[in-house]
């Protein structure tokens, strides 16, 4: 992988690229999924491009009008790997393949 300084170690997927999601997104319970662009799991995102938030965070974001102290405090963004990100996306978009 190029950009080795931009690698995270995931206990499930090993060394992967980072992604960021709100505290509410997970791999078990769908809570909605919003991202700034339509990401594609067949592409490699190396520069912290992957980020997403749930329906509740989107409601706060719409109410306050931007990412600021209030919306960021509600979201409590956490680091995940890119593989986890796409598993979360798949679950929340309703087409999880198990």
N, C-alpha and C positions, 0 to 999 in steps of 0.2 A: 504494500500500500504506500502510496506517496503521502506526504504530509503526516509522517509518523507522530509528530507532536500533537496532532489533532485526533488521537485515538483514545477510546475508552475501553476498559475491560469489563465486559458483561459476564455475569456468572452463568448465564444461559448460552450466549452466543460467542463468547471469547472476545478477541480484540476486534472492535468495530468502530465506525464513525459515530460521533455524537449526534443526538437529537434532543429536543427539549419539549416537554409536555406539561400541562397543568397537573396539579396534584390529584385531580379527579379522574384522569384518564388511566386506564389499567388494561390488563389482558383478560379480565374476567367478566366485567359488567359494562354493557354499552351505556354511555352517557352523552352521546353526540360527539361529533368530530368536526372541528373547524381548523383550517390552515390557510396561510396567506396565498398559496398557489397550489394547484393540483399536482402533488408529488407523485412520482412514478417509481415503484419498487425495482424496476429494471435498470434504473440509473443509479450512479454513485454520487452522493452529496458529501463533499469533503469539508465544506466551509461553514459549518453551523447553520445551514440553510433550513433544516427540518425543524419546524416547531408547530405545535397544535394545542388546541384548548377545547374544552367541552361546551355543551349547551349553556350550563349555568354561568361559566366564565364569559361566554359570548353575550349573555344578557347583561352582565355587569359592564362589559366593554361597550355595549351599545348605550347603556344608561349614562356612563361617565364620558363617553365619546372618544376615548383613547386609552392606550396603555399608560397608566400613571401609578402613583403609590397605592391608590385604592384597588384598582383592578389587578395590579401585580400582587398585592397582599392577599387578595382573594384567590388568585390562581396558584400562588406558591409554586412556581415553575420548578420542575425537577429534570435532572439529566437521565436519559435512557440511551440505549444504543439504537442505531438505525434499524436493525432487525426487529427489536421490540416495538419501535415506532410503527413499522408497517404491520405488525401483528395487531397493535392497538387500532390502527386505522381500519384494517380489515374487519375486526370485530364490530367496531362502531358503525361501519357502513353496511353491516348486515350480511356480509358474504364470507364469513369465516369458514375455511375449509379444514375440517378436522377429520 
